Amino acid sequence: RLVLSDTVAGLNHYMHESCLIVVLQHPPPTTELEKIAGVTAVEALGGNRFKLSHEPGQSPAESLVDLAVQNHWRLSEVTPEKRSLEQIFVDITTSEKTGEGSESGSAEQAA
């Protein structure tokens, strides 16, 4: 059995969104999206959908909206993507196995 010894605040830290899912009717090349302040990576999802990764708590949404209006990209959707509990579990257990650990808590084997 695996037990997480952390606070609710620590769990919320793991749940912070660090991606935006955006739909642009007239999208620019992904290299243009990568230049937006705060964007760390861009993944084309198909159908004019993109996943913009950013540092937690530093959403580039406002910059994206401004640029979309200025450049006529026809932004039709901006959705913050929160991490699922399954994703958080995998991250925590993987970091524990590699010795990285977390700043606020840890996952431990329970007898």
Secondary structure as a PSIPRED ss2 file (coil, helix, strand):
# PSIPRED VFORMAT (PSIPRED V4.0)

   1 R C   1.000  0.000  0.000
   2 L E   0.000  0.000  1.000
   3 V E   0.000  0.000  1.000
   4 L E   0.000  0.000  1.000
   5 S E   0.000  0.000  1.000
   6 D C   1.000  0.000  0.000
   7 T C   1.000  0.000  0.000
   8 V H   0.000  1.000  0.000
   9 A H   0.000  1.000  0.000
  10 G H   0.000  1.000  0.000
  11 L H   0.000  1.000  0.000
  12 N H   0.000  1.000  0.000
  13 H H   0.000  1.000  0.000
  14 Y H   0.000  1.000  0.000
  15 M H   0.000  1.000  0.000
  16 H C   1.000  0.000  0.000
  17 E C   1.000  0.000  0.000
  18 S C   1.000  0.000  0.000
  19 C E   0.000  0.000  1.000
  20 L E   0.000  0.000  1.000
  21 I E   0.000  0.000  1.000
  22 V E   0.000  0.000  1.000
  23 V E   0.000  0.000  1.000
  24 L E   0.000  0.000  1.000
  25 Q C   1.000  0.000  0.000
  26 H C   1.000  0.000  0.000
  27 P C   1.000  0.000  0.000
  28 P C   1.000  0.000  0.000
  29 P C   1.000  0.000  0.000
  30 T H   0.000  1.000  0.000
  31 T H   0.000  1.000  0.000
  32 E H   0.000  1.000  0.000
  33 L H   0.000  1.000  0.000
  34 E H   0.000  1.000  0.000
  35 K C   1.000  0.000  0.000
  36 I C   1.000  0.000  0.000
  37 A C   1.000  0.000  0.000
  38 G C   1.000  0.000  0.000
  39 V E   0.000  0.000  1.000
  40 T E   0.000  0.000  1.000
  41 A E   0.000  0.000  1.000
  42 V E   0.000  0.000  1.000
  43 E E   0.000  0.000  1.000
  44 A E   0.000  0.000  1.000
  45 L E   0.000  0.000  1.000
  46 G E   0.000  0.000  1.000
  47 G C   1.000  0.000  0.000
  48 N C   1.000  0.000  0.000
  49 R E   0.000  0.000  1.000
  50 F E   0.000  0.000  1.000
  51 K E   0.000  0.000  1.000
  52 L E   0.000  0.000  1.000
  53 S E   0.000  0.000  1.000
  54 H E   0.000  0.000  1.000
  55 E C   1.000  0.000  0.000
  56 P C   1.000  0.000  0.000
  57 G C   1.000  0.000  0.000
  58 Q C   1.000  0.000  0.000
  59 S C   1.000  0.000  0.000
  60 P C   1.000  0.000  0.000
  61 A H   0.000  1.000  0.000
  62 E H   0.000  1.000  0.000
  63 S H   0.000  1.000  0.000
  64 L H   0.000  1.000  0.000
  65 V H   0.000  1.000  0.000
  66 D H   0.000  1.000  0.000
  67 L H   0.000  1.000  0.000
  68 A H   0.000  1.000  0.000
  69 V H   0.000  1.000  0.000
  70 Q H   0.000  1.000  0.000
  71 N H   0.000  1.000  0.000
  72 H C   1.000  0.000  0.000
  73 W C   1.000  0.000  0.000
  74 R C   1.000  0.000  0.000
  75 L E   0.000  0.000  1.000
  76 S E   0.000  0.000  1.000
  77 E E   0.000  0.000  1.000
  78 V E   0.000  0.000  1.000
  79 T E   0.000  0.000  1.000
  80 P E   0.000  0.000  1.000
  81 E E   0.000  0.000  1.000
  82 K C   1.000  0.000  0.000
  83 R C   1.000  0.000  0.000
  84 S C   1.000  0.000  0.000
  85 L H   0.000  1.000  0.000
  86 E H   0.000  1.000  0.000
  87 Q H   0.000  1.000  0.000
  88 I H   0.000  1.000  0.000
  89 F H   0.000  1.000  0.000
  90 V H   0.000  1.000  0.000
  91 D H   0.000  1.000  0.000
  92 I H   0.000  1.000  0.000
  93 T H   0.000  1.000  0.000
  94 T H   0.000  1.000  0.000
  95 S H   0.000  1.000  0.000
  96 E H   0.000  1.000  0.000
  97 K H   0.000  1.000  0.000
  98 T H   0.000  1.000  0.000
  99 G C   1.000  0.000  0.000
 100 E C   1.000  0.000  0.000
 101 G C   1.000  0.000  0.000
 102 S C   1.000  0.000  0.000
 103 E C   1.000  0.000  0.000
 104 S C   1.000  0.000  0.000
 105 G C   1.000  0.000  0.000
 106 S E   0.000  0.000  1.000
 107 A E   0.000  0.000  1.000
 108 E E   0.000  0.000  1.000
 109 Q E   0.000  0.000  1.000
 110 A C   1.000  0.000  0.000
 111 A C   1.000  0.000  0.000
